[in-house]
Every structure is written in structure tokens, then in C-alpha cells.
Amino acid sequence: MKRSNYITRDGWEKLERELRFLWKEERPRVTQAVSEAAALGDRSENAEYIYGKKRLREIDRRVRFLSKRLEQLTVVYPSKEQEGKVFFGAQVTLEDDSGDEFTYHIVGPDEFDPKENKISIDSPMSRALIGKQVDDEVDVHTPTGHKHYFVSQICYKK
């Protein structure tokens, strides 16, 4: 399944900070460590040199990925027309049949985080919520089974 190319401003800034850190701080530090390890002589049995080279490849791979991905992404800002309905960037509070409440923030696939209740716009839950309003019923087919919710609140971060 193809990933959406949408991201919130916070998500964009987080990826940009990671790219800057890797390129401006982490890579020069690791390069210096590799250079110092190489000066010690035999590289074939030098663990610091071998680990450092491996870490440089990891950093370079992540830098290439982030650079390409940031070019593809579109930052989505909430608009007045969205108020009252669930769209990208919404924080949605749902209530299940037993009265338990759950709040989810709909974000791009590059920034989803289950620990922070950030769900991807590409997830079954998000797809079921898009376009809904307060008091609407939502039926979601998840890997754990069929769930039924009511939308109790929708808000957008300013």
C-alpha cells in the first residue's frame, strides 16, 4: 500500500531536526572517531573502526531517506472549512459502547506513534473517521475485530 505524502507542521519540523542533527552533528562526530580509529593501525581487527564505518553507512542511509522524503511531503494546515468535521490533523475523541473514551490525532504515516495516540491517515481507523461529525457513529474493521464508536469531540491544533 502506498503511503500518503501528508504531514503536520510538527511532524515536518521533527524530521527536519533529525536530518540536521545527523548531518551537522552526528556524522562529523562519527567521521572523527573513525579517522582516529584508523590511525591506530590494523583496521581488520579494530572494533571501533569497523563499528564507526557501519554507523556512517546507517547515518548516510537515513540522511538520504530523510532528504528524499522531505521533498515528497506536503505540510497540511487546518483550515476553517474543516471545523466540525474530521480531516487530516484532527484530534478526535471517540466513545465506545461501554462508555470508554479514546482520543486520537490523525497524522501522516511518517509521524504516527501509538504511544502518543497518533494514528496514520492511512489506517483503517482514520479512513473510517474522515468526514465524520460530532455524534456520528463509526464502524471500524480492525485486525482485532469489528469496533463501534461515537464521535464525541473534534478539535484542531492552532
MITI-71358 format. One line per 2 residues: number of its first residue (from 1); for each residue x, y, z of N, C-alpha, C. Coordinates in Angstrom, 1 decimal. Example, Ala and Ser with C-alpha at 12.3 -4.5 7.8 and 13.67 -1.06 7.14 Angstrom:
REM MITI-71358
1) 13.2:-5.7:7.8:12.3:-4.5:7.8:13.2:-3.3:7.8 | 12.8:-2.2:7.1:13.7:-1.1:7.1:12.9:0.0:7.9
***
This chain:
REM MITI-71358
1) 0.8:-1.2:0.0:0.0:0.0:0.0:0.9:1.3:0.0 | 0.6:2.2:-0.9:1.3:3.4:-1.0:1.0:4.3:0.2
3) 2.1:5.0:0.7:1.9:5.9:1.9:1.5:7.3:1.4 | 0.6:7.9:2.2:0.3:9.3:1.9:1.5:10.2:2.1
5) 1.4:11.3:1.3:2.6:12.3:1.4:2.2:13.5:2.2 | 1.3:13.3:3.2:0.9:14.4:4.1:1.6:14.4:5.4
7) 1.8:15.5:6.0:2.5:15.6:7.3:2.0:16.9:8.0 | 2.0:16.9:9.3:1.6:18.1:10.1:2.9:18.9:10.2
9) 2.7:20.2:10.5:3.9:21.1:10.7:4.9:20.5:11.7 | 4.3:20.0:12.9:5.1:19.5:13.9:5.9:18.3:13.4
11) 5.3:17.4:12.6:6.0:16.3:12.1:7.1:16.6:11.1 | 6.8:17.6:10.3:7.8:18.1:9.4:9.1:18.7:10.1
13) 8.8:19.5:11.2:9.9:20.0:11.9:10.7:19.0:12.6 | 10.1:17.9:13.1:10.8:16.8:13.8:11.7:16.1:12.8
15) 11.2:15.8:11.6:12.0:15.2:10.6:13.2:16.1:10.2 | 12.9:17.3:10.0:14.0:18.3:9.6:15.0:18.4:10.7
17) 14.6:18.4:12.0:15.6:18.4:13.1:16.5:17.2:13.1 | 15.8:16.0:12.9:16.6:14.8:12.8:17.6:14.8:11.7
19) 17.2:15.3:10.5:18.1:15.4:9.4:19.3:16.4:9.7 | 19.0:17.5:10.3:20.0:18.5:10.6:21.0:17.9:11.7
21) 20.5:17.2:12.7:21.3:16.6:13.7:22.2:15.6:13.1 | 21.7:14.7:12.3:22.5:13.6:11.7:23.6:14.2:10.8
23) 23.3:15.2:10.0:24.2:15.8:9.1:25.2:16.7:9.7 | 24.8:17.5:10.6:25.7:18.6:11.2:26.4:18.1:12.5
25) 25.8:17.2:13.2:26.4:16.8:14.5:26.9:15.4:14.5 | 26.0:14.4:14.3:26.3:13.0:14.4:27.3:12.6:13.4
27) 27.1:12.9:12.1:28.1:12.4:11.1:29.5:12.9:11.3 | 29.7:14.3:11.5:31.0:14.7:11.8:31.7:14.1:13.0
29) 30.9:13.8:14.1:31.5:13.2:15.3:31.9:11.8:15.0 | 31.1:11.0:14.2:31.4:9.6:13.9:32.6:9.6:12.9
31) 32.6:10.5:12.0:33.7:10.6:11.0:35.0:10.8:11.7 | 35.0:11.7:12.7:36.2:12.0:13.5:36.7:10.7:14.3
33) 35.7:10.0:14.8:36.0:8.8:15.6:36.6:7.7:14.7 | 36.1:7.6:13.5:36.6:6.6:12.5:38.0:7.0:12.1
35) 38.2:8.3:11.9:39.6:8.7:11.5:40.6:8.4:12.6 | 40.2:8.7:13.8:41.1:8.4:15.0:41.3:6.9:15.1
37) 40.3:6.1:14.9:40.4:4.6:15.0:41.3:4.1:13.8 | 41.2:4.7:12.7:42.0:4.3:11.5:43.5:4.6:11.8
39) 43.8:5.6:12.5:45.2:6.0:12.8:45.9:5.0:13.7 | 45.1:4.2:14.4:45.7:3.2:15.3:46.3:2.0:14.6
41) 46.1:1.9:13.3:46.8:0.8:12.6:45.8:-0.2:12.0 | 46.1:-1.5:12.3:45.3:-2.6:11.6:43.8:-2.4:11.7
43) 43.2:-2.2:10.6:41.8:-1.9:10.6:40.9:-3.2:10.6 | 41.5:-4.3:10.2:40.7:-5.5:10.1:40.2:-6.0:11.5
45) 41.0:-5.7:12.6:40.6:-6.2:13.9:40.3:-5.0:14.8 | 40.1:-3.9:14.2:39.8:-2.7:15.0:38.3:-2.5:15.2
47) 37.7:-2.8:16.3:36.3:-2.8:16.5:35.7:-1.4:16.4 | 36.4:-0.4:16.9:36.0:1.0:16.8:35.9:1.5:15.4
49) 36.9:1.1:14.6:36.9:1.4:13.2:35.7:0.8:12.4 | 35.6:-0.6:12.6:34.5:-1.3:12.0:33.1:-0.8:12.4
51) 32.9:-0.6:13.7:31.6:-0.1:14.1:31.4:1.3:13.6 | 32.4:2.2:13.6:32.3:3.5:13.1:31.9:3.6:11.6
53) 32.5:2.7:10.8:32.2:2.7:9.4:30.7:2.2:9.2 | 30.3:1.2:10.0:28.9:0.7:9.9:28.0:1.8:10.3
55) 28.3:2.6:11.4:27.4:3.7:11.8:27.3:4.8:10.7 | 28.4:5.1:10.1:28.4:6.1:9.0:27.5:5.6:7.9
57) 27.5:4.3:7.5:26.6:3.9:6.5:25.1:4.0:6.9 | 24.9:3.7:8.2:23.5:3.9:8.7:23.1:5.4:8.7
59) 23.9:6.2:9.1:23.7:7.7:9.1:23.4:8.1:7.6 | 24.3:7.8:6.7:24.1:8.2:5.3:22.8:7.7:4.7
61) 22.5:6.4:5.0:21.2:5.8:4.5:20.0:6.7:5.1 | 20.0:7.0:6.3:18.9:7.8:6.9:18.9:9.2:6.4
63) 20.0:9.8:6.2:20.1:11.1:5.6:19.5:11.1:4.2 | 19.9:10.1:3.4:19.3:10.0:2.0:17.8:9.9:2.1
65) 17.3:9.0:3.0:15.9:8.8:3.1:15.2:10.0:3.5 | 15.7:10.7:4.5:15.0:11.9:5.0:15.0:13.0:4.0
67) 16.1:13.2:3.3:16.2:14.2:2.2:15.2:14.0:1.1 | 15.1:12.8:0.7:14.1:12.4:-0.4:12.7:12.6:0.1
69) 12.5:12.1:1.4:11.1:12.1:1.9:10.6:13.5:2.1 | 11.5:14.4:2.7:11.0:15.8:2.9:10.7:16.5:1.6
71) 11.3:16.1:0.5:11.0:16.7:-0.8:9.6:16.2:-1.3 | 9.2:15.0:-0.9:7.9:14.4:-1.3:6.7:14.9:-0.5
73) 7.0:15.3:0.8:5.9:15.6:1.7:5.2:16.9:1.5 | 4.0:17.0:1.8:3.2:18.2:1.8:2.7:18.5:3.2
75) 3.1:19.7:3.7:2.6:20.1:5.1:1.1:20.5:4.9 | 0.3:20.0:5.7:-1.2:20.3:5.7:-1.5:21.1:6.9
77) -2.1:22.3:6.7:-2.5:23.2:7.8:-4.0:23.1:7.9 | -4.6:23.0:9.1:-6.0:23.0:9.3:-6.6:24.3:8.7
79) -7.8:24.2:8.1:-8.5:25.4:7.6:-9.8:25.5:8.2 | -10.4:26.7:8.1:-11.7:27.0:8.7:-12.8:26.0:8.2
81) -12.7:25.6:7.0:-13.7:24.7:6.4:-13.8:23.4:7.1 | -12.7:23.0:7.7:-12.6:21.7:8.4:-13.3:21.7:9.7
83) -13.5:22.8:10.3:-14.1:22.8:11.7:-15.4:22.0:11.7 | -15.5:21.2:12.7:-16.7:20.4:12.9:-16.7:19.1:12.2
85) -15.7:18.8:11.4:-15.6:17.5:10.7:-14.2:17.0:10.9 | -14.1:15.7:10.7:-12.8:15.0:10.9:-12.1:15.0:9.6
87) -10.9:15.6:9.6:-10.0:15.6:8.4:-8.6:15.4:9.0 | -7.6:15.4:8.1:-6.2:15.3:8.4:-5.8:16.3:9.5
89) -5.1:15.9:10.5:-4.7:16.8:11.6:-5.7:16.9:12.8 | -6.8:16.3:12.7:-7.8:16.4:13.7:-7.4:15.6:14.9
91) -7.8:16.1:16.1:-7.8:15.3:17.3:-9.2:14.9:17.6 | -9.5:13.6:17.6:-10.8:13.1:17.7:-11.0:12.3:18.9
93) -12.0:12.6:19.7:-12.3:11.8:20.9:-13.5:10.9:20.5 | -13.3:9.7:20.8:-14.4:8.7:20.5:-14.8:8.0:21.8
95) -16.1:7.6:21.7:-16.6:6.8:22.9:-17.1:5.5:22.4 | -16.8:4.4:23.1:-17.2:3.1:22.6:-18.5:2.7:23.3
97) -19.1:1.6:23.0:-20.4:1.2:23.6:-20.4:1.1:25.1 | -19.2:0.8:25.7:-19.2:0.7:27.2:-18.9:2.1:27.9
99) -18.8:3.2:27.1:-18.6:4.5:27.7:-17.2:4.9:27.8 | -16.2:4.0:27.4:-14.8:4.4:27.5:-14.5:5.4:26.4
101) -13.6:6.4:26.7:-13.2:7.4:25.7:-11.8:7.2:25.2 | -11.6:7.5:24.0:-10.2:7.4:23.4:-10.0:8.6:22.5
103) -8.9:9.2:22.6:-8.6:10.4:21.7:-7.4:10.0:20.8 | -7.6:10.3:19.5:-6.6:10.0:18.5:-6.3:11.3:17.7
105) -5.1:11.4:17.3:-4.6:12.6:16.5:-4.3:12.0:15.1 | -5.0:12.4:14.1:-4.8:11.9:12.7:-3.6:12.6:12.1
107) -2.5:11.9:11.8:-1.3:12.4:11.3:-0.8:11.6:10.1 | 0.3:12.1:9.5:0.9:11.4:8.3:1.6:10.1:8.7
109) 1.8:9.2:7.8:2.5:7.9:8.1:3.9:8.1:8.6 | 4.5:9.2:8.4:5.9:9.4:8.9:5.9:9.8:10.4
111) 4.8:10.2:10.9:4.8:10.7:12.3:3.9:9.9:13.2 | 3.2:8.8:12.8:2.3:8.1:13.7:3.1:7.5:14.8
113) 2.5:7.5:16.0:3.1:7.0:17.2:2.0:6.5:18.1 | 1.8:5.2:18.2:0.7:4.6:19.1:0.8:5.0:20.5
115) 2.0:5.3:21.0:2.2:5.7:22.5:1.6:7.0:22.7 | 1.6:7.9:21.7:1.0:9.2:21.8:-0.3:9.3:21.2
117) -0.9:8.2:20.8:-2.3:8.1:20.2:-2.3:8.9:18.9 | -1.2:8.9:18.2:-1.1:9.5:16.8:-1.3:8.3:15.8
119) -2.4:8.4:15.0:-2.7:7.4:14.1:-2.5:7.9:12.7 | -2.0:7.0:11.8:-1.8:7.4:10.4:-3.1:7.6:9.6
121) -3.0:8.6:8.7:-4.2:8.9:7.9:-4.5:7.7:7.0 | -3.5:6.8:6.8:-3.8:5.6:6.0:-4.3:4.4:6.8
123) -4.5:4.5:8.1:-5.0:3.4:9.0:-6.5:3.2:8.8 | -7.0:2.0:9.1:-8.4:1.8:9.0:-9.3:2.7:9.9
125) -8.8:3.0:11.0:-9.5:3.9:11.9:-9.6:5.3:11.3 | -8.5:5.9:10.8:-8.6:7.2:10.2:-9.5:7.2:9.0
127) -9.4:6.2:8.1:-10.3:6.1:6.9:-11.7:6.1:7.3 | -12.1:5.4:8.4:-13.5:5.4:8.9:-13.9:6.7:9.5
129) -13.0:7.5:10.0:-13.3:8.8:10.7:-13.4:9.9:9.7 | -12.7:9.9:8.6:-12.7:11.1:7.7:-14.1:11.5:7.3
131) -14.4:12.8:7.5:-15.7:13.3:7.1:-16.8:13.3:8.2 | -16.5:12.5:9.3:-17.5:12.4:10.3:-17.6:13.7:11.1
133) -18.8:13.8:11.8:-19.0:15.0:12.7:-19.3:14.5:14.1 | -19.4:15.4:15.1:-19.8:15.0:16.4:-21.1:14.3:16.4
135) -21.2:13.3:17.2:-22.4:12.4:17.4:-22.6:11.4:16.3 | -21.7:11.4:15.3:-21.8:10.4:14.2:-21.3:9.0:14.8
137) -21.9:8.0:14.2:-21.4:6.6:14.6:-20.3:6.2:13.6 | -19.4:5.4:14.1:-18.3:5.0:13.3:-18.1:3.5:13.5
139) -18.1:2.7:12.4:-17.8:1.3:12.5:-16.4:1.1:11.9 | -15.5:0.4:12.6:-14.2:0.2:12.2:-13.8:-1.2:12.2
141) -13.3:-1.7:11.0:-12.8:-3.1:10.9:-11.3:-3.0:11.2 | -10.9:-3.6:12.3:-9.5:-3.6:12.7:-9.0:-5.0:12.7
143) -7.7:-5.2:12.8:-7.1:-6.5:12.9:-7.6:-7.3:14.1 | -8.1:-6.6:15.1:-8.6:-7.3:16.3:-10.1:-7.5:16.3
145) -10.7:-7.1:15.2:-12.2:-7.3:15.0:-12.9:-6.0:14.7 | -14.2:-6.1:14.8:-15.1:-5.0:14.4:-15.4:-4.2:15.7
147) -15.2:-2.8:15.6:-15.4:-1.9:16.7:-16.5:-0.9:16.3 | -17.2:-0.4:17.3:-18.3:0.6:17.1:-18.0:1.8:18.0
149) -18.0:3.0:17.5:-17.7:4.2:18.3:-18.7:5.3:17.9 | -18.7:6.3:18.8:-19.4:7.6:18.6:-18.4:8.7:18.7
151) -18.5:9.6:17.7:-17.6:10.8:17.8:-18.1:11.7:18.8 | -17.3:12.0:19.8:-17.8:12.9:20.9:-17.1:14.3:20.8
153) -16.0:14.4:20.2:-15.3:15.7:20.1:-14.3:15.7:19.0 | -14.2:16.9:18.3:-13.2:17.1:17.2:-12.6:18.5:17.4
155) -11.3:18.5:17.4:-10.6:19.8:17.5:-9.3:19.7:16.7 | -8.8:20.9:16.3:-7.6:21.1:15.5:-6.6:22.0:16.3
157) -5.4:21.6:16.3:-4.4:22.4:17.0:-4.2:23.7:16.2 | -4.0:24.8:16.9:-3.8:26.1:16.2:-2.3:26.3:16.0
***
